[in-house]
Amino acid sequence: MKNASSRWYRHRWPWFIAALLGGSVVGSLGLLILAVNTQDTVMHDQYRDAGKGVDRELTADLLARKLGQRAELELDSLTGEVRLRLRGASKPERLALNLVAPAQAERDLHLGLLRGPSAARGITQYRGQFEGQVTGRRVVELLGESPEGTWRIYEQEWLLPDHPVTLGDDALSGALAP
């Protein structure tokens, strides 16, 4: 049996415990510095206003469904042109198109689309311009005005350049329960 009067610093277990405690302090300080110096772009400060807006947004989704709004969106990678063909009862002069990249606010794109000539079979064309490359999974929000109010088509889509995407064919789950 070892001598009970030996010094504590000659044993390895006190040093092991001290290293664990020291490591947790250093790790906590590192995470604290990281939290203070970086900004969380996913969250915003208007929680109450956002909660109140849910009812308005669902009303806009229901109005788009009632008006029969459907669209086909195409992004031209060569010219940076956005082409949208809209079907439905509402044909506003201007549409707002928001392409939101989940958890990456710097990649969000907000465009205004202007009405062009009407095509055959009640399809109205809209055009706009964008810069850069738009690819990947995006939340697509299309907003328009009608005499009944603002309507909205809101979907998650996988966007690829020069490949049309149909909007208004599948709402986000639970948003438009009958």
mmCIF file of the C-alpha atoms, coordinates in Angstrom:
data_MODEL
# 
_entry.id   MODEL 
# 
loop_
_atom_site.group_PDB 
_atom_site.id 
_atom_site.type_symbol 
_atom_site.label_atom_id 
_atom_site.label_alt_id 
_atom_site.label_comp_id 
_atom_site.label_asym_id 
_atom_site.label_entity_id 
_atom_site.label_seq_id 
_atom_site.pdbx_PDB_ins_code 
_atom_site.Cartn_x 
_atom_site.Cartn_y 
_atom_site.Cartn_z 
_atom_site.occupancy 
_atom_site.B_iso_or_equiv 
_atom_site.pdbx_formal_charge 
_atom_site.auth_seq_id 
_atom_site.auth_comp_id 
_atom_site.auth_asym_id 
_atom_site.auth_atom_id 
_atom_site.pdbx_PDB_model_num 
ATOM 1   C CA . MET A 1 1   ? 0.000   0.000  0.000   1.00 0.00 ? 1   MET A CA 1 
ATOM 2   C CA . LYS A 1 2   ? 1.266   3.436  -0.843  1.00 0.00 ? 2   LYS A CA 1 
ATOM 3   C CA . ASN A 1 3   ? 2.211   5.958  1.712   1.00 0.00 ? 3   ASN A CA 1 
ATOM 4   C CA . ALA A 1 4   ? -0.841  8.023  2.670   1.00 0.00 ? 4   ALA A CA 1 
ATOM 5   C CA . SER A 1 5   ? 1.324   11.067 3.275   1.00 0.00 ? 5   SER A CA 1 
ATOM 6   C CA . SER A 1 6   ? 2.393   11.424 -0.384  1.00 0.00 ? 6   SER A CA 1 
ATOM 7   C CA . ARG A 1 7   ? 1.642   14.787 -2.008  1.00 0.00 ? 7   ARG A CA 1 
ATOM 8   C CA . TRP A 1 8   ? -1.528  15.249 -4.091  1.00 0.00 ? 8   TRP A CA 1 
ATOM 9   C CA . TYR A 1 9   ? 0.305   16.610 -7.135  1.00 0.00 ? 9   TYR A CA 1 
ATOM 10  C CA . ARG A 1 10  ? 2.220   13.369 -7.463  1.00 0.00 ? 10  ARG A CA 1 
ATOM 11  C CA . HIS A 1 11  ? -0.969  11.454 -8.299  1.00 0.00 ? 11  HIS A CA 1 
ATOM 12  C CA . ARG A 1 12  ? -2.466  11.418 -11.808 1.00 0.00 ? 12  ARG A CA 1 
ATOM 13  C CA . TRP A 1 13  ? -6.218  11.562 -10.888 1.00 0.00 ? 13  TRP A CA 1 
ATOM 14  C CA . PRO A 1 14  ? -6.208  15.136 -9.496  1.00 0.00 ? 14  PRO A CA 1 
ATOM 15  C CA . TRP A 1 15  ? -4.503  16.277 -12.704 1.00 0.00 ? 15  TRP A CA 1 
ATOM 16  C CA . PHE A 1 16  ? -7.002  14.393 -14.842 1.00 0.00 ? 16  PHE A CA 1 
ATOM 17  C CA . ILE A 1 17  ? -9.928  15.995 -12.998 1.00 0.00 ? 17  ILE A CA 1 
ATOM 18  C CA . ALA A 1 18  ? -8.310  19.437 -13.204 1.00 0.00 ? 18  ALA A CA 1 
ATOM 19  C CA . ALA A 1 19  ? -7.775  18.955 -16.975 1.00 0.00 ? 19  ALA A CA 1 
ATOM 20  C CA . LEU A 1 20  ? -11.446 18.079 -17.442 1.00 0.00 ? 20  LEU A CA 1 
ATOM 21  C CA . LEU A 1 21  ? -12.556 21.145 -15.497 1.00 0.00 ? 21  LEU A CA 1 
ATOM 22  C CA . GLY A 1 22  ? -10.076 23.380 -17.319 1.00 0.00 ? 22  GLY A CA 1 
ATOM 23  C CA . GLY A 1 23  ? -11.149 22.021 -20.697 1.00 0.00 ? 23  GLY A CA 1 
ATOM 24  C CA . SER A 1 24  ? -14.796 22.683 -19.956 1.00 0.00 ? 24  SER A CA 1 
ATOM 25  C CA . VAL A 1 25  ? -13.977 26.277 -18.911 1.00 0.00 ? 25  VAL A CA 1 
ATOM 26  C CA . VAL A 1 26  ? -11.943 26.886 -22.076 1.00 0.00 ? 26  VAL A CA 1 
ATOM 27  C CA . GLY A 1 27  ? -14.652 25.300 -24.258 1.00 0.00 ? 27  GLY A CA 1 
ATOM 28  C CA . SER A 1 28  ? -17.383 27.372 -22.593 1.00 0.00 ? 28  SER A CA 1 
ATOM 29  C CA . LEU A 1 29  ? -15.424 30.580 -23.098 1.00 0.00 ? 29  LEU A CA 1 
ATOM 30  C CA . GLY A 1 30  ? -14.855 29.685 -26.747 1.00 0.00 ? 30  GLY A CA 1 
ATOM 31  C CA . LEU A 1 31  ? -18.579 29.094 -27.304 1.00 0.00 ? 31  LEU A CA 1 
ATOM 32  C CA . LEU A 1 32  ? -19.413 32.335 -25.480 1.00 0.00 ? 32  LEU A CA 1 
ATOM 33  C CA . ILE A 1 33  ? -17.057 34.297 -27.754 1.00 0.00 ? 33  ILE A CA 1 
ATOM 34  C CA . LEU A 1 34  ? -18.553 32.581 -30.806 1.00 0.00 ? 34  LEU A CA 1 
ATOM 35  C CA . ALA A 1 35  ? -22.106 33.393 -29.690 1.00 0.00 ? 35  ALA A CA 1 
ATOM 36  C CA . VAL A 1 36  ? -21.299 37.048 -29.052 1.00 0.00 ? 36  VAL A CA 1 
ATOM 37  C CA . ASN A 1 37  ? -19.378 37.600 -32.305 1.00 0.00 ? 37  ASN A CA 1 
ATOM 38  C CA . THR A 1 38  ? -21.729 35.874 -34.780 1.00 0.00 ? 38  THR A CA 1 
ATOM 39  C CA . GLN A 1 39  ? -25.255 36.791 -35.761 1.00 0.00 ? 39  GLN A CA 1 
ATOM 40  C CA . ASP A 1 40  ? -28.072 34.301 -36.080 1.00 0.00 ? 40  ASP A CA 1 
ATOM 41  C CA . THR A 1 41  ? -29.773 35.075 -39.407 1.00 0.00 ? 41  THR A CA 1 
ATOM 42  C CA . VAL A 1 42  ? -32.486 32.461 -38.965 1.00 0.00 ? 42  VAL A CA 1 
ATOM 43  C CA . MET A 1 43  ? -34.232 34.198 -36.070 1.00 0.00 ? 43  MET A CA 1 
ATOM 44  C CA . HIS A 1 44  ? -35.770 37.658 -36.024 1.00 0.00 ? 44  HIS A CA 1 
ATOM 45  C CA . ASP A 1 45  ? -36.949 39.972 -33.273 1.00 0.00 ? 45  ASP A CA 1 
ATOM 46  C CA . GLN A 1 46  ? -40.604 40.397 -34.255 1.00 0.00 ? 46  GLN A CA 1 
ATOM 47  C CA . TYR A 1 47  ? -41.923 37.093 -32.887 1.00 0.00 ? 47  TYR A CA 1 
ATOM 48  C CA . ARG A 1 48  ? -45.267 38.553 -31.852 1.00 0.00 ? 48  ARG A CA 1 
ATOM 49  C CA . ASP A 1 49  ? -45.819 40.248 -35.205 1.00 0.00 ? 49  ASP A CA 1 
ATOM 50  C CA . ALA A 1 50  ? -44.824 37.081 -37.049 1.00 0.00 ? 50  ALA A CA 1 
ATOM 51  C CA . GLY A 1 51  ? -47.310 35.069 -34.988 1.00 0.00 ? 51  GLY A CA 1 
ATOM 52  C CA . LYS A 1 52  ? -50.100 37.520 -35.756 1.00 0.00 ? 52  LYS A CA 1 
ATOM 53  C CA . GLY A 1 53  ? -49.199 37.379 -39.442 1.00 0.00 ? 53  GLY A CA 1 
ATOM 54  C CA . VAL A 1 54  ? -49.792 33.626 -39.688 1.00 0.00 ? 54  VAL A CA 1 
ATOM 55  C CA . ASP A 1 55  ? -53.546 34.142 -39.971 1.00 0.00 ? 55  ASP A CA 1 
ATOM 56  C CA . ARG A 1 56  ? -53.112 36.756 -42.703 1.00 0.00 ? 56  ARG A CA 1 
ATOM 57  C CA . GLU A 1 57  ? -50.761 34.466 -44.641 1.00 0.00 ? 57  GLU A CA 1 
ATOM 58  C CA . LEU A 1 58  ? -53.122 31.502 -44.416 1.00 0.00 ? 58  LEU A CA 1 
ATOM 59  C CA . THR A 1 59  ? -55.924 33.746 -45.634 1.00 0.00 ? 59  THR A CA 1 
ATOM 60  C CA . ALA A 1 60  ? -53.741 34.754 -48.594 1.00 0.00 ? 60  ALA A CA 1 
ATOM 61  C CA . ASP A 1 61  ? -52.999 31.071 -49.339 1.00 0.00 ? 61  ASP A CA 1 
ATOM 62  C CA . LEU A 1 62  ? -56.702 30.241 -49.249 1.00 0.00 ? 62  LEU A CA 1 
ATOM 63  C CA . LEU A 1 63  ? -57.500 33.175 -51.540 1.00 0.00 ? 63  LEU A CA 1 
ATOM 64  C CA . ALA A 1 64  ? -54.923 31.952 -54.108 1.00 0.00 ? 64  ALA A CA 1 
ATOM 65  C CA . ARG A 1 65  ? -56.535 28.532 -53.993 1.00 0.00 ? 65  ARG A CA 1 
ATOM 66  C CA . LYS A 1 66  ? -60.033 30.027 -54.372 1.00 0.00 ? 66  LYS A CA 1 
ATOM 67  C CA . LEU A 1 67  ? -58.922 32.116 -57.368 1.00 0.00 ? 67  LEU A CA 1 
ATOM 68  C CA . GLY A 1 68  ? -57.294 29.062 -58.978 1.00 0.00 ? 68  GLY A CA 1 
ATOM 69  C CA . GLN A 1 69  ? -53.876 30.664 -59.132 1.00 0.00 ? 69  GLN A CA 1 
ATOM 70  C CA . ARG A 1 70  ? -51.208 28.428 -60.702 1.00 0.00 ? 70  ARG A CA 1 
ATOM 71  C CA . ALA A 1 71  ? -47.863 29.453 -62.128 1.00 0.00 ? 71  ALA A CA 1 
ATOM 72  C CA . GLU A 1 72  ? -44.911 28.078 -64.019 1.00 0.00 ? 72  GLU A CA 1 
ATOM 73  C CA . LEU A 1 73  ? -41.587 29.653 -63.068 1.00 0.00 ? 73  LEU A CA 1 
ATOM 74  C CA . GLU A 1 74  ? -38.429 29.477 -65.168 1.00 0.00 ? 74  GLU A CA 1 
ATOM 75  C CA . LEU A 1 75  ? -35.035 31.046 -64.430 1.00 0.00 ? 75  LEU A CA 1 
ATOM 76  C CA . ASP A 1 76  ? -32.800 31.664 -67.446 1.00 0.00 ? 76  ASP A CA 1 
ATOM 77  C CA . SER A 1 77  ? -29.199 31.181 -66.331 1.00 0.00 ? 77  SER A CA 1 
ATOM 78  C CA . LEU A 1 78  ? -27.727 32.825 -69.433 1.00 0.00 ? 78  LEU A CA 1 
ATOM 79  C CA . THR A 1 79  ? -29.655 36.131 -69.438 1.00 0.00 ? 79  THR A CA 1 
ATOM 80  C CA . GLY A 1 80  ? -30.719 36.304 -65.778 1.00 0.00 ? 80  GLY A CA 1 
ATOM 81  C CA . GLU A 1 81  ? -34.350 36.586 -66.818 1.00 0.00 ? 81  GLU A CA 1 
ATOM 82  C CA . VAL A 1 82  ? -37.246 35.295 -64.729 1.00 0.00 ? 82  VAL A CA 1 
ATOM 83  C CA . ARG A 1 83  ? -40.234 34.126 -66.762 1.00 0.00 ? 83  ARG A CA 1 
ATOM 84  C CA . LEU A 1 84  ? -43.486 33.302 -65.031 1.00 0.00 ? 84  LEU A CA 1 
ATOM 85  C CA . ARG A 1 85  ? -46.700 32.122 -66.675 1.00 0.00 ? 85  ARG A CA 1 
ATOM 86  C CA . LEU A 1 86  ? -49.738 32.668 -64.442 1.00 0.00 ? 86  LEU A CA 1 
ATOM 87  C CA . ARG A 1 87  ? -53.162 31.044 -64.650 1.00 0.00 ? 87  ARG A CA 1 
ATOM 88  C CA . GLY A 1 88  ? -56.130 31.958 -62.532 1.00 0.00 ? 88  GLY A CA 1 
ATOM 89  C CA . ALA A 1 89  ? -58.744 34.637 -61.982 1.00 0.00 ? 89  ALA A CA 1 
ATOM 90  C CA . SER A 1 90  ? -56.338 37.341 -60.758 1.00 0.00 ? 90  SER A CA 1 
ATOM 91  C CA . LYS A 1 91  ? -54.038 39.031 -63.299 1.00 0.00 ? 91  LYS A CA 1 
ATOM 92  C CA . PRO A 1 92  ? -52.314 41.904 -61.435 1.00 0.00 ? 92  PRO A CA 1 
ATOM 93  C CA . GLU A 1 93  ? -49.943 44.347 -63.144 1.00 0.00 ? 93  GLU A CA 1 
ATOM 94  C CA . ARG A 1 94  ? -47.109 43.390 -60.786 1.00 0.00 ? 94  ARG A CA 1 
ATOM 95  C CA . LEU A 1 95  ? -46.152 40.307 -58.775 1.00 0.00 ? 95  LEU A CA 1 
ATOM 96  C CA . ALA A 1 96  ? -43.657 39.949 -55.938 1.00 0.00 ? 96  ALA A CA 1 
ATOM 97  C CA . LEU A 1 97  ? -41.455 36.858 -56.103 1.00 0.00 ? 97  LEU A CA 1 
ATOM 98  C CA . ASN A 1 98  ? -39.378 35.866 -53.067 1.00 0.00 ? 98  ASN A CA 1 
ATOM 99  C CA . LEU A 1 99  ? -36.874 33.030 -53.356 1.00 0.00 ? 99  LEU A CA 1 
ATOM 100 C CA . VAL A 1 100 ? -35.792 32.269 -49.793 1.00 0.00 ? 100 VAL A CA 1 
ATOM 101 C CA . ALA A 1 101 ? -32.816 30.016 -49.043 1.00 0.00 ? 101 ALA A CA 1 
ATOM 102 C CA . PRO A 1 102 ? -33.517 28.252 -45.733 1.00 0.00 ? 102 PRO A CA 1 
ATOM 103 C CA . ALA A 1 103 ? -31.031 29.332 -43.018 1.00 0.00 ? 103 ALA A CA 1 
ATOM 104 C CA . GLN A 1 104 ? -29.001 31.429 -45.510 1.00 0.00 ? 104 GLN A CA 1 
ATOM 105 C CA . ALA A 1 105 ? -30.452 34.940 -45.597 1.00 0.00 ? 105 ALA A CA 1 
ATOM 106 C CA . GLU A 1 106 ? -27.600 36.264 -47.752 1.00 0.00 ? 106 GLU A CA 1 
ATOM 107 C CA . ARG A 1 107 ? -28.814 34.017 -50.599 1.00 0.00 ? 107 ARG A CA 1 
ATOM 108 C CA . ASP A 1 108 ? -32.427 35.278 -50.480 1.00 0.00 ? 108 ASP A CA 1 
ATOM 109 C CA . LEU A 1 109 ? -33.729 36.939 -53.631 1.00 0.00 ? 109 LEU A CA 1 
ATOM 110 C CA . HIS A 1 110 ? -36.667 39.393 -53.782 1.00 0.00 ? 110 HIS A CA 1 
ATOM 111 C CA . LEU A 1 111 ? -37.922 40.337 -57.249 1.00 0.00 ? 111 LEU A CA 1 
ATOM 112 C CA . GLY A 1 112 ? -40.689 42.377 -58.776 1.00 0.00 ? 112 GLY A CA 1 
ATOM 113 C CA . LEU A 1 113 ? -42.248 40.854 -61.899 1.00 0.00 ? 113 LEU A CA 1 
ATOM 114 C CA . LEU A 1 114 ? -44.107 42.981 -64.461 1.00 0.00 ? 114 LEU A CA 1 
ATOM 115 C CA . ARG A 1 115 ? -46.988 41.753 -66.579 1.00 0.00 ? 115 ARG A CA 1 
ATOM 116 C CA . GLY A 1 116 ? -46.219 41.144 -70.212 1.00 0.00 ? 116 GLY A CA 1 
ATOM 117 C CA . PRO A 1 117 ? -48.474 40.092 -73.071 1.00 0.00 ? 117 PRO A CA 1 
ATOM 118 C CA . SER A 1 118 ? -51.216 37.545 -72.463 1.00 0.00 ? 118 SER A CA 1 
ATOM 119 C CA . ALA A 1 119 ? -50.654 34.196 -74.046 1.00 0.00 ? 119 ALA A CA 1 
ATOM 120 C CA . ALA A 1 120 ? -53.248 31.715 -75.232 1.00 0.00 ? 120 ALA A CA 1 
ATOM 121 C CA . ARG A 1 121 ? -55.786 29.982 -72.965 1.00 0.00 ? 121 ARG A CA 1 
ATOM 122 C CA . GLY A 1 122 ? -55.859 32.613 -70.201 1.00 0.00 ? 122 GLY A CA 1 
ATOM 123 C CA . ILE A 1 123 ? -52.161 32.462 -69.366 1.00 0.00 ? 123 ILE A CA 1 
ATOM 124 C CA . THR A 1 124 ? -50.529 35.778 -68.449 1.00 0.00 ? 124 THR A CA 1 
ATOM 125 C CA . GLN A 1 125 ? -46.777 36.188 -68.718 1.00 0.00 ? 125 GLN A CA 1 
ATOM 126 C CA . TYR A 1 126 ? -44.603 38.066 -66.224 1.00 0.00 ? 126 TYR A CA 1 
ATOM 127 C CA . ARG A 1 127 ? -40.928 38.937 -66.500 1.00 0.00 ? 127 ARG A CA 1 
ATOM 128 C CA . GLY A 1 128 ? -38.149 40.146 -64.235 1.00 0.00 ? 128 GLY A CA 1 
ATOM 129 C CA . GLN A 1 129 ? -34.357 40.135 -63.907 1.00 0.00 ? 129 GLN A CA 1 
ATOM 130 C CA . PHE A 1 130 ? -31.987 38.629 -61.355 1.00 0.00 ? 130 PHE A CA 1 
ATOM 131 C CA . GLU A 1 131 ? -28.249 38.596 -60.873 1.00 0.00 ? 131 GLU A CA 1 
ATOM 132 C CA . GLY A 1 132 ? -26.120 35.654 -59.922 1.00 0.00 ? 132 GLY A CA 1 
ATOM 133 C CA . GLN A 1 133 ? -26.955 31.978 -59.809 1.00 0.00 ? 133 GLN A CA 1 
ATOM 134 C CA . VAL A 1 134 ? -30.151 30.637 -58.252 1.00 0.00 ? 134 VAL A CA 1 
ATOM 135 C CA . THR A 1 135 ? -30.016 26.915 -57.609 1.00 0.00 ? 135 THR A CA 1 
ATOM 136 C CA . GLY A 1 136 ? -30.943 24.491 -54.882 1.00 0.00 ? 136 GLY A CA 1 
ATOM 137 C CA . ARG A 1 137 ? -33.815 24.122 -52.484 1.00 0.00 ? 137 ARG A CA 1 
ATOM 138 C CA . ARG A 1 138 ? -35.723 27.366 -51.986 1.00 0.00 ? 138 ARG A CA 1 
ATOM 139 C CA . VAL A 1 139 ? -38.954 28.482 -50.422 1.00 0.00 ? 139 VAL A CA 1 
ATOM 140 C CA . VAL A 1 140 ? -40.810 30.184 -53.279 1.00 0.00 ? 140 VAL A CA 1 
ATOM 141 C CA . GLU A 1 141 ? -43.337 32.857 -52.341 1.00 0.00 ? 141 GLU A CA 1 
ATOM 142 C CA . LEU A 1 142 ? -45.400 34.500 -55.069 1.00 0.00 ? 142 LEU A CA 1 
ATOM 143 C CA . LEU A 1 143 ? -47.578 37.443 -54.001 1.00 0.00 ? 143 LEU A CA 1 
ATOM 144 C CA . GLY A 1 144 ? -50.247 39.208 -56.021 1.00 0.00 ? 144 GLY A CA 1 
ATOM 145 C CA . GLU A 1 145 ? -53.198 41.542 -55.554 1.00 0.00 ? 145 GLU A CA 1 
ATOM 146 C CA . SER A 1 146 ? -56.815 41.017 -56.489 1.00 0.00 ? 146 SER A CA 1 
ATOM 147 C CA . PRO A 1 147 ? -60.032 42.894 -55.648 1.00 0.00 ? 147 PRO A CA 1 
ATOM 148 C CA . GLU A 1 148 ? -60.585 40.357 -52.840 1.00 0.00 ? 148 GLU A CA 1 
ATOM 149 C CA . GLY A 1 149 ? -57.143 41.089 -51.289 1.00 0.00 ? 149 GLY A CA 1 
ATOM 150 C CA . THR A 1 150 ? -53.597 39.790 -51.416 1.00 0.00 ? 150 THR A CA 1 
ATOM 151 C CA . TRP A 1 151 ? -53.111 36.196 -52.523 1.00 0.00 ? 151 TRP A CA 1 
ATOM 152 C CA . ARG A 1 152 ? -50.026 34.063 -52.038 1.00 0.00 ? 152 ARG A CA 1 
ATOM 153 C CA . ILE A 1 153 ? -48.535 30.860 -53.441 1.00 0.00 ? 153 ILE A CA 1 
ATOM 154 C CA . TYR A 1 154 ? -45.991 29.471 -50.964 1.00 0.00 ? 154 TYR A CA 1 
ATOM 155 C CA . GLU A 1 155 ? -44.050 26.268 -51.642 1.00 0.00 ? 155 GLU A CA 1 
ATOM 156 C CA . GLN A 1 156 ? -40.679 24.630 -51.242 1.00 0.00 ? 156 GLN A CA 1 
ATOM 157 C CA . GLU A 1 157 ? -39.140 23.789 -54.581 1.00 0.00 ? 157 GLU A CA 1 
ATOM 158 C CA . TRP A 1 158 ? -35.838 22.535 -55.937 1.00 0.00 ? 158 TRP A CA 1 
ATOM 159 C CA . LEU A 1 159 ? -34.712 25.185 -58.442 1.00 0.00 ? 159 LEU A CA 1 
ATOM 160 C CA . LEU A 1 160 ? -32.447 24.391 -61.369 1.00 0.00 ? 160 LEU A CA 1 
ATOM 161 C CA . PRO A 1 161 ? -31.502 26.882 -64.081 1.00 0.00 ? 161 PRO A CA 1 
ATOM 162 C CA . ASP A 1 162 ? -33.491 26.561 -67.300 1.00 0.00 ? 162 ASP A CA 1 
ATOM 163 C CA . HIS A 1 163 ? -35.915 24.001 -65.788 1.00 0.00 ? 163 HIS A CA 1 
ATOM 164 C CA . PRO A 1 164 ? -39.513 25.182 -65.253 1.00 0.00 ? 164 PRO A CA 1 
ATOM 165 C CA . VAL A 1 165 ? -41.132 24.696 -61.845 1.00 0.00 ? 165 VAL A CA 1 
ATOM 166 C CA . THR A 1 166 ? -44.890 24.510 -61.311 1.00 0.00 ? 166 THR A CA 1 
ATOM 167 C CA . LEU A 1 167 ? -46.255 26.594 -58.429 1.00 0.00 ? 167 LEU A CA 1 
ATOM 168 C CA . GLY A 1 168 ? -49.664 26.247 -56.827 1.00 0.00 ? 168 GLY A CA 1 
ATOM 169 C CA . ASP A 1 169 ? -49.905 22.503 -57.314 1.00 0.00 ? 169 ASP A CA 1 
ATOM 170 C CA . ASP A 1 170 ? -48.856 21.515 -53.784 1.00 0.00 ? 170 ASP A CA 1 
ATOM 171 C CA . ALA A 1 171 ? -49.224 23.725 -50.732 1.00 0.00 ? 171 ALA A CA 1 
ATOM 172 C CA . LEU A 1 172 ? -47.072 23.258 -47.674 1.00 0.00 ? 172 LEU A CA 1 
ATOM 173 C CA . SER A 1 173 ? -48.580 20.506 -45.557 1.00 0.00 ? 173 SER A CA 1 
ATOM 174 C CA . GLY A 1 174 ? -51.316 21.629 -43.201 1.00 0.00 ? 174 GLY A CA 1 
ATOM 175 C CA . ALA A 1 175 ? -51.504 25.156 -44.609 1.00 0.00 ? 175 ALA A CA 1 
ATOM 176 C CA . LEU A 1 176 ? -54.654 24.609 -46.644 1.00 0.00 ? 176 LEU A CA 1 
ATOM 177 C CA . ALA A 1 177 ? -56.677 21.970 -44.868 1.00 0.00 ? 177 ALA A CA 1 
ATOM 178 C CA . PRO A 1 178 ? -60.146 21.763 -46.476 1.00 0.00 ? 178 PRO A CA 1 
# 
